Amino acid sequence: MLEDKNPELTPISHYGEFGLIKHLTETFSFENSSTEVSIGDDCAVINPEGQKVVITTDVLAEGVHFNLGYVPLKHLGYKAVVVNLSDIAAMNAKPTQIIVALAVSSRFPVEALEEIYAGIQLACKHYKVDLVGGDTTSSTSGLVITITAVGLEHSENMVLRNGAKVNDLLVVTGDLGGAYLGLQILEREHSVFLANPNMQPEMEGYDYILEKQLKPEARTDIKKKLAELDIKPTSMIDVSDGLSSETLHLSDQSKVGFRIYEEKIPMDSLSISTAEELNLNPVMCALNGGEDYELLFTIAPADFEKIKNHPDFTIIGHAVDLEQGNFLVARGSNELVALNAQGWDAFLNKGN
């Protein structure tokens, strides 16, 4: 039994389902006036105060989306929140509440769940969102975290995927490819450890890309920056499955094609050098890697002057007629390379 092997750890059965939820959430506080009723009742009550409600949900499953061989539980809790808030940010809305559901096997003590919830709480404080409900249940296999996020926004400020027009400029925030390359380093060092547990992992110097993978951030700051520039995107999506895949989503919903210029794709120098170290094409990592959680959006050509020199934004291409398709314009040669949806797909990709 767990108690015998680890007398210092607390089995989940010590609390029971409802006692466990109360224990894990009793230190959470609330930031939003729209939260009227939260944990402790049958349902949460959210007052949208005249705004539209946007809702999203994501499931993270052990062995599919994360590997506990190298992912700290606190980081996992934080990231589980971020991947949902990124979707809210992609609607140009403000995230306000989350609901958390966990399925856990008996191999996890209460202290492990406390670590996950510590990460969730850190994300809630950082992004000023309220945890208003959730559930726990047993699992016969691994750990599954499901988070539903709620956001609020006035109709006139919301941005969908379907508004891009021909000649609109394609813009991305931050830099791309880092999260995927951080994953490659974690996988490499984990494999070395499994082969020889006495070997020390070589993580030094990879801090930026490891953080991009283990503790990404949702670009909830972009909404304010765009407002300050007096820019409302015509379409927007978050980069969770790779630049290529997300561009194709915008194309499908807006009924336009895109040209992306290879030399314009923003990449951090560490991402480039790590890709070269691993014999990977840096641009392919940006196009197909995923998990960057940057925002990809289109703007009207008239907004070019407002955004062209801003450090948070890079114009990487433009929209064309749908019949012209979606292509990467190769550096130097101007050769057209078709964009393919080769990013992350939980039903096609095996676990991390």
Sequence and secondary structure as in RCSB ss.txt:
>XXXX:A:sequence
MLEDKNPELTPISHYGEFGLIKHLTETFSFENSSTEVSIGDDCAVINPEGQKVVITTDVLAEGVHFNLGYVPLKH
LGYKAVVVNLSDIAAMNAKPTQIIVALAVSSRFPVEALEEIYAGIQLACKHYKVDLVGGDTTSSTSGLVITITAV
GLEHSENMVLRNGAKVNDLLVVTGDLGGAYLGLQILEREHSVFLANPNMQPEMEGYDYILEKQLKPEARTDIKKK
LAELDIKPTSMIDVSDGLSSETLHLSDQSKVGFRIYEEKIPMDSLSISTAEELNLNPVMCALNGGEDYELLFTIA
PADFEKIKNHPDFTIIGHAVDLEQGNFLVARGSNELVALNAQGWDAFLNKGN
>XXXX:A:secstr
 HHHH TTS  GGGTHHHHHHHHHHTT     TTEEE TTSSS EE  TTSEEEEEEEEEEBTTTB TTT  HHH
HHHHHHHHHHHHHHTTT EEEEEEEEEEE TTS HHHHHHHHHHHHHHHHHHT EEEEEEEEE SSS EEEEEEE
EEE GGG   SS   TT EEEEES  SHHHHHHHHHHHHHHHHHH TTS    TT HHHHHHHHS    TTHHHH
HHHTT   SEEEEESS HHHHHHHHHHHHTEEEEEEGGGS   HHHHHHHHHTT  HHHHHHH     EEEEEE 
GGGHHHHTT TTEEEEEEEEEGGG EEEE TTT  EEE    S  TTTS   
